[in-house]
Amino acid sequence: MFEQDIKGLEDLEKLNRWRSYQSTLSFILYVAIKKLYPKANLRIEHSISQGYYCLLHRRVKPIDIQRIDKKMREIIAENIPIKSQKMSRPKAIKLFERLGLKDKVVLLKNIRVSRIMVYSLLDFYDLFLVPPFNNTGKADKFYLRYFFPGFIMVFPVWQDLSILPEYVPQPRLARIFSEHEEWAQILGISDLGQLNHKIKNGLGSEIIKVSEALHEKKIVYIADQITKKKSKLVLIAGPSSAGKTTFTKRLAIQLLVNGIRPVSISTDDYFLPHSRTPRDKFGRLDFESINAVDIKLLNQHLCRLLQGKVIEMPRFNFITGRRNKGRMIYLQDNGVILLEGIHCLNDRLTYRILASLRFKIYISALTQLNIDDHNRVSTTDTRMLRRIVRDTHYRGYHIKGVLRHWSSVRRGEEKNIYPFQEQADEMFNSALIYEPAVLKKLCLPILRRIKPDAPEYEEAKRLINFLNLFYDLKERDVPSNSILREFIGGSSFVY
């Protein structure tokens, strides 16, 4: 086994321990709040600023945060056991009905799992997709930050649970969460139980249609903003499996509707020859580094296009590791350049272009459906499922390799993409509230290829358990221009 594969397996273990850390802290947070404010309802929302955004269904005051922080640290210091027991689904439903936890009841009534693992801390009970640690003392690092109208619980980084990251506000990202809440209200879906209930009652096709219409409405809005600002260079960046390519094609159509003639360029075609490509610490070609791009040539071409001149686009050949000659293109007077790539929010990539001419877009699966009030699903899992289907079906990768390489992809994103996302003029949330219900049928057979004795099995099992919570949705109802089609096939676009 190669050194990078060993590193990938070690990272899978770190990620799973990190998820257990999050579950443990979430349980501690819930118990602390219930002890301080018995009538409060905790809702753990989205990931932001390296933590979880939390609400209490009322405005939180700074004094509340101080009290919650103190109570959490007391619970951690006492090193209290966290117990687990398997219950039949009917018994678990009765338990949570008695406790008044309606979100758990709705969830349990709308899944097909027969046996449920229930966790207890003191006299409090909860459900967790990823098991918490067996005692509270193992999750002793965190801090809380006020974020109107709730707060953010910051936890350690996945690479090292002894390191707490610095809190960095992300106001633009927070606006996307508000948008997501509006979309959820339109759909009448705030968690998995409600989604399954609607699918069970024959409303799956309607959910898909409305979700896709909301995507299209946002793309129209972004196209109108570009047109209004008379931008000449639109920079589109986002992490792996975000749906950048399909988004760019759909944006181009809406710009055409506005009378704007787009020219699309991919930074991938400006990669340096393999002989000049930087390498990572394992000696592999590092295409995620900005230094893998021929920045000088890219800027020369962008300037020539903006001057109304014709250029010959390069076409990078990943097999030979060289650039080939591509098509001849030019920019019309009413034209705009759409440049797509992971580094597009980094000003170094387009250093010769005036800031007034640029319009930056960040795209990613920024939100995900909650399982219940205390269990959010990582948005990276959404992208992981997309990648599993695409890479195994259409790119010839084995599922084990996809899982092993994921941590390397994440490291590249954390270094090259996330530090620049707040610089975007607009953000597009490519997540679709229904997509795990469609991906389930495609992903499960792939994940089940991994045997119990394989080191990747625990990660595969986690994803299988997650997907098994969803009712199936048929992919035939997914429109041909959907971002999801970029990964499951059947797209009306040519890639």
TITOR-266427 format. One line per field, with one value per residue (C-alpha): residue number from 1; x, z, y; residue in one letter. Coordinates in steps of 0.2 Angstrom, whole numbers, plus 5000, padded with zeros to 4 digits. Layout:
i	NUM:...
x	X:...
z	Z:...
y	Y:...
aa	A:...
***
This chain:
i	1:2:3:4:5:6:7:8:9:10:11:12:13:14:15:16:17:18:19:20:21:22:23:24:25:26:27:28:29:30:31:32:33:34:35:36:37:38:39:40:41:42:43:44:45:46:47:48:49:50:51:52:53:54:55:56:57:58:59:60:61:62:63:64:65:66:67:68:69:70:71:72:73:74:75:76:77:78:79:80:81:82:83:84:85:86:87:88:89:90:91:92:93:94:95:96:97:98:99:100:101:102:103:104:105:106:107:108:109:110:111:112:113:114:115:116:117:118:119:120:121:122:123:124:125:126:127:128:129:130:131:132:133:134:135:136:137:138:139:140:141:142:143:144:145:146:147:148:149:150:151:152:153:154:155:156:157:158:159:160:161:162:163:164:165:166:167:168:169:170:171:172:173:174:175:176:177:178:179:180:181:182:183:184:185:186:187:188:189:190:191:192:193:194:195:196:197:198:199:200:201:202:203:204:205:206:207:208:209:210:211:212:213:214:215:216:217:218:219:220:221:222:223:224:225:226:227:228:229:230:231:232:233:234:235:236:237:238:239:240:241:242:243:244:245:246:247:248:249:250:251:252:253:254:255:256:257:258:259:260:261:262:263:264:265:266:267:268:269:270:271:272:273:274:275:276:277:278:279:280:281:282:283:284:285:286:287:288:289:290:291:292:293:294:295:296:297:298:299:300:301:302:303:304:305:306:307:308:309:310:311:312:313:314:315:316:317:318:319:320:321:322:323:324:325:326:327:328:329:330:331:332:333:334:335:336:337:338:339:340:341:342:343:344:345:346:347:348:349:350:351:352:353:354:355:356:357:358:359:360:361:362:363:364:365:366:367:368:369:370:371:372:373:374:375:376:377:378:379:380:381:382:383:384:385:386:387:388:389:390:391:392:393:394:395:396:397:398:399:400:401:402:403:404:405:406:407:408:409:410:411:412:413:414:415:416:417:418:419:420:421:422:423:424:425:426:427:428:429:430:431:432:433:434:435:436:437:438:439:440:441:442:443:444:445:446:447:448:449:450:451:452:453:454:455:456:457:458:459:460:461:462:463:464:465:466:467:468:469:470:471:472:473:474:475:476:477:478:479:480:481:482:483:484:485:486:487:488:489:490:491:492:493:494:495
x	5000:5006:5011:4997:4984:4990:4988:4971:4966:4973:4963:4947:4950:4953:4937:4926:4934:4930:4912:4910:4918:4904:4891:4897:4898:4881:4874:4883:4876:4858:4860:4867:4853:4840:4847:4848:4832:4820:4808:4821:4821:4839:4841:4858:4859:4872:4891:4899:4915:4922:4908:4889:4876:4864:4847:4835:4819:4821:4834:4850:4858:4877:4873:4865:4880:4891:4879:4879:4898:4900:4887:4895:4912:4905:4897:4914:4924:4913:4917:4900:4896:4886:4877:4868:4854:4846:4827:4813:4806:4789:4798:4809:4794:4785:4801:4802:4784:4785:4799:4790:4804:4792:4807:4813:4795:4792:4809:4806:4788:4795:4810:4810:4824:4817:4830:4836:4852:4847:4860:4858:4867:4861:4842:4842:4840:4845:4848:4864:4869:4888:4890:4896:4911:4907:4910:4909:4927:4934:4926:4934:4939:4926:4921:4905:4903:4887:4880:4863:4850:4859:4877:4891:4899:4917:4926:4943:4949:4947:4966:4970:4957:4969:4968:4954:4953:4952:4934:4932:4915:4907:4892:4890:4889:4876:4865:4865:4858:4844:4840:4840:4827:4816:4817:4814:4798:4792:4795:4787:4803:4814:4821:4822:4806:4796:4805:4801:4783:4780:4788:4778:4762:4767:4774:4791:4790:4783:4798:4810:4801:4800:4818:4824:4814:4822:4839:4834:4827:4843:4853:4842:4845:4864:4863:4853:4866:4880:4871:4867:4885:4891:4904:4916:4924:4914:4924:4916:4925:4920:4925:4925:4908:4900:4892:4902:4902:4883:4880:4891:4882:4865:4871:4877:4859:4852:4865:4860:4842:4848:4857:4874:4885:4896:4912:4917:4935:4941:4957:4960:4965:4979:4988:5007:5014:5018:5036:5033:5018:5022:5021:5014:5024:5020:5028:5011:5007:4998:4984:4976:4990:4988:5006:5000:4991:5000:4994:5005:4997:4979:4981:4988:4973:4960:4968:4967:4949:4944:4953:4942:4956:4955:4964:4968:4961:4973:4966:4975:4977:4978:4985:5000:5002:5003:4992:4985:4979:4960:4947:4948:4938:4934:4923:4909:4905:4890:4900:4906:4920:4915:4930:4928:4941:4945:4956:4945:4942:4960:4965:4982:4974:4968:4980:4980:4961:4954:4943:4929:4927:4926:4911:4915:4904:4906:4897:4895:4883:4882:4867:4860:4844:4845:4841:4832:4835:4851:4858:4864:4872:4889:4888:4904:4894:4883:4898:4905:4890:4890:4908:4906:4893:4902:4919:4914:4902:4910:4928:4933:4938:4936:4926:4940:4951:4937:4935:4954:4957:4943:4953:4967:4953:4947:4964:4966:4949:4953:4970:4965:4946:4938:4950:4943:4924:4919:4927:4913:4900:4887:4886:4876:4870:4870:4863:4846:4835:4829:4846:4851:4834:4839:4858:4853:4849:4865:4877:4871:4877:4894:4897:4892:4906:4917:4919:4919:4938:4943:4950:4937:4922:4918:4916:4906:4895:4892:4886:4875:4867:4864:4857:4845:4836:4829:4814:4819:4815:4816:4829:4817:4809:4826:4826:4840:4848:4849:4865:4863:4863:4882:4885:4871:4871:4857:4862:4856:4873:4889:4904
z	5000:4995:5009:5003:5005:5023:5026:5019:5030:5045:5040:5039:5057:5062:5054:5062:5079:5076:5072:5088:5097:5089:5094:5112:5113:5106:5119:5133:5126:5125:5143:5149:5142:5149:5166:5165:5154:5156:5143:5130:5113:5106:5087:5080:5063:5050:5051:5051:5057:5061:5073:5074:5074:5088:5091:5107:5098:5107:5107:5116:5127:5131:5149:5143:5134:5149:5159:5146:5144:5163:5164:5150:5158:5174:5165:5156:5172:5181:5167:5167:5157:5141:5140:5125:5123:5108:5108:5096:5086:5094:5112:5106:5100:5116:5126:5115:5116:5135:5134:5123:5109:5094:5081:5087:5086:5068:5063:5071:5063:5046:5044:5041:5053:5066:5080:5087:5097:5111:5121:5139:5149:5167:5165:5147:5131:5113:5096:5086:5069:5074:5092:5105:5116:5132:5144:5144:5149:5131:5123:5134:5121:5114:5116:5112:5103:5102:5085:5084:5087:5093:5096:5088:5097:5090:5092:5087:5070:5063:5060:5078:5092:5103:5092:5094:5078:5079:5077:5061:5057:5040:5037:5019:5023:5036:5023:5014:5029:5030:5012:5015:5030:5018:5005:5019:5024:5006:5005:5022:5026:5041:5044:5038:5046:5037:5020:5022:5027:5011:5000:5008:5004:4986:4986:4980:4962:4969:4981:4966:4955:4969:4974:4956:4953:4968:4961:4945:4953:4962:4946:4937:4951:4950:4931:4934:4946:4934:4920:4932:4937:4919:4925:4911:4921:4931:4943:4949:4962:4974:4982:4973:4968:4971:4954:4947:4929:4928:4937:4925:4910:4918:4922:4904:4898:4909:4904:4886:4891:4897:4880:4887:4876:4888:4884:4896:4901:4913:4923:4921:4903:4909:4920:4917:4909:4921:4920:4929:4940:4959:4969:4986:5000:4994:4977:4968:4955:4965:4954:4969:4971:4962:4957:4945:4934:4921:4929:4917:4901:4909:4912:4895:4887:4898:4894:4876:4876:4886:4872:4859:4852:4847:4857:4854:4869:4876:4880:4893:4890:4907:4899:4891:4904:4890:4883:4866:4854:4857:4849:4844:4854:4856:4867:4859:4864:4875:4881:4898:4902:4914:4922:4932:4944:4962:4964:4956:4972:4975:4967:4963:4949:4939:4946:4929:4929:4937:4952:4945:4931:4941:4949:4961:4964:4977:4974:4986:4994:5009:5018:5022:5029:5047:5054:5069:5080:5087:5072:5057:5042:5036:5019:5015:5015:5002:4991:4995:4990:4973:4971:4975:4961:4948:4951:4952:4937:4925:4930:4933:4952:4965:4980:4992:4983:4983:5002:5005:4994:5001:5016:5003:4994:5010:5015:4998:5000:5017:5010:4993:4994:5011:5016:5001:5001:5011:4996:4985:4978:4978:4985:4977:4988:4976:4989:4985:5000:4991:4984:4997:4993:4975:4978:4990:4976:4967:4982:4992:4980:4978:4997:5000:4990:5005:5016:5035:5036:5025:5034:5024:5031:5046:5034:5022:5036:5042:5025:5023:5040:5034:5017:5025:5034:5018:5008:4990:4976:4958:4948:4933:4941:4942:4927:4914:4918:4937:4946:4952:4934:4933:4945:4942:4923:4910:4909:4894:4895:4887:4899
y	5000:5017:5030:5042:5027:5024:5042:5042:5028:5037:5052:5042:5037:5055:5060:5047:5052:5070:5066:5057:5072:5083:5071:5071:5090:5091:5080:5089:5106:5099:5093:5109:5119:5108:5109:5128:5131:5116:5123:5128:5119:5117:5117:5113:5121:5123:5122:5139:5147:5130:5126:5123:5137:5134:5142:5141:5146:5163:5176:5171:5184:5185:5180:5164:5159:5162:5151:5137:5137:5135:5121:5112:5113:5106:5091:5088:5089:5076:5064:5057:5041:5041:5025:5017:5004:4997:4999:4993:5008:5008:5008:5022:5032:5030:5036:5052:5055:5055:5067:5079:5078:5079:5080:5063:5056:5062:5055:5038:5037:5040:5028:5010:5005:4992:4994:5011:5015:5027:5036:5043:5056:5058:5058:5064:5054:5057:5050:5052:5047:5045:5037:5049:5044:5034:5048:5067:5070:5065:5081:5094:5107:5120:5138:5147:5164:5175:5175:5184:5177:5162:5156:5146:5131:5130:5113:5106:5104:5086:5084:5087:5086:5096:5112:5124:5135:5154:5161:5170:5178:5173:5185:5181:5162:5166:5175:5158:5150:5162:5159:5140:5143:5152:5138:5125:5134:5135:5116:5113:5102:5106:5088:5071:5065:5078:5074:5055:5059:5069:5056:5042:5052:5054:5071:5067:5073:5090:5092:5089:5102:5115:5112:5114:5129:5138:5134:5142:5157:5160:5158:5170:5183:5180:5183:5199:5205:5202:5211:5226:5228:5226:5214:5207:5193:5181:5170:5154:5144:5130:5113:5096:5090:5106:5106:5121:5115:5113:5129:5138:5131:5136:5153:5155:5152:5165:5178:5174:5178:5195:5198:5194:5183:5172:5164:5149:5145:5132:5135:5116:5120:5132:5119:5118:5103:5089:5092:5109:5104:5106:5090:5086:5078:5061:5065:5066:5080:5093:5100:5108:5120:5137:5135:5121:5134:5144:5161:5172:5164:5164:5183:5187:5178:5186:5204:5200:5194:5210:5220:5212:5201:5183:5170:5151:5142:5128:5111:5102:5083:5074:5058:5066:5080:5093:5107:5105:5118:5122:5132:5150:5162:5181:5191:5201:5219:5212:5198:5191:5179:5164:5157:5142:5134:5130:5146:5159:5168:5170:5187:5181:5170:5185:5199:5209:5211:5227:5222:5233:5221:5205:5197:5182:5168:5154:5138:5123:5112:5124:5117:5100:5093:5090:5072:5080:5095:5089:5080:5090:5081:5087:5095:5087:5070:5077:5080:5064:5054:5064:5060:5041:5039:5050:5043:5025:5025:5037:5039:5021:5023:5010:5014:5011:5024:5037:5035:5035:5051:5061:5068:5074:5083:5091:5097:5105:5114:5120:5127:5134:5138:5141:5155:5165:5161:5177:5187:5181:5194:5180:5162:5148:5134:5119:5107:5099:5095:5078:5072:5059:5050:5049:5045:5031:5018:5022:5023:5008:4994:5003:5005:4987:4981:4985:4970:4971:4966:4981:4997:5008:4998:5009:5024:5014:5008:5026:5031:5016:5019:5037:5033:5019:5033:5040:5034:5031:5044:5039:5048:5049:5064:5074:5086:5084:5101:5098:5100:5082:5076:5081:5066:5053:5055:5059:5078:5088:5097:5091:5090
aa	M:F:E:Q:D:I:K:G:L:E:D:L:E:K:L:N:R:W:R:S:Y:Q:S:T:L:S:F:I:L:Y:V:A:I:K:K:L:Y:P:K:A:N:L:R:I:E:H:S:I:S:Q:G:Y:Y:C:L:L:H:R:R:V:K:P:I:D:I:Q:R:I:D:K:K:M:R:E:I:I:A:E:N:I:P:I:K:S:Q:K:M:S:R:P:K:A:I:K:L:F:E:R:L:G:L:K:D:K:V:V:L:L:K:N:I:R:V:S:R:I:M:V:Y:S:L:L:D:F:Y:D:L:F:L:V:P:P:F:N:N:T:G:K:A:D:K:F:Y:L:R:Y:F:F:P:G:F:I:M:V:F:P:V:W:Q:D:L:S:I:L:P:E:Y:V:P:Q:P:R:L:A:R:I:F:S:E:H:E:E:W:A:Q:I:L:G:I:S:D:L:G:Q:L:N:H:K:I:K:N:G:L:G:S:E:I:I:K:V:S:E:A:L:H:E:K:K:I:V:Y:I:A:D:Q:I:T:K:K:K:S:K:L:V:L:I:A:G:P:S:S:A:G:K:T:T:F:T:K:R:L:A:I:Q:L:L:V:N:G:I:R:P:V:S:I:S:T:D:D:Y:F:L:P:H:S:R:T:P:R:D:K:F:G:R:L:D:F:E:S:I:N:A:V:D:I:K:L:L:N:Q:H:L:C:R:L:L:Q:G:K:V:I:E:M:P:R:F:N:F:I:T:G:R:R:N:K:G:R:M:I:Y:L:Q:D:N:G:V:I:L:L:E:G:I:H:C:L:N:D:R:L:T:Y:R:I:L:A:S:L:R:F:K:I:Y:I:S:A:L:T:Q:L:N:I:D:D:H:N:R:V:S:T:T:D:T:R:M:L:R:R:I:V:R:D:T:H:Y:R:G:Y:H:I:K:G:V:L:R:H:W:S:S:V:R:R:G:E:E:K:N:I:Y:P:F:Q:E:Q:A:D:E:M:F:N:S:A:L:I:Y:E:P:A:V:L:K:K:L:C:L:P:I:L:R:R:I:K:P:D:A:P:E:Y:E:E:A:K:R:L:I:N:F:L:N:L:F:Y:D:L:K:E:R:D:V:P:S:N:S:I:L:R:E:F:I:G:G:S:S:F:V:Y
***
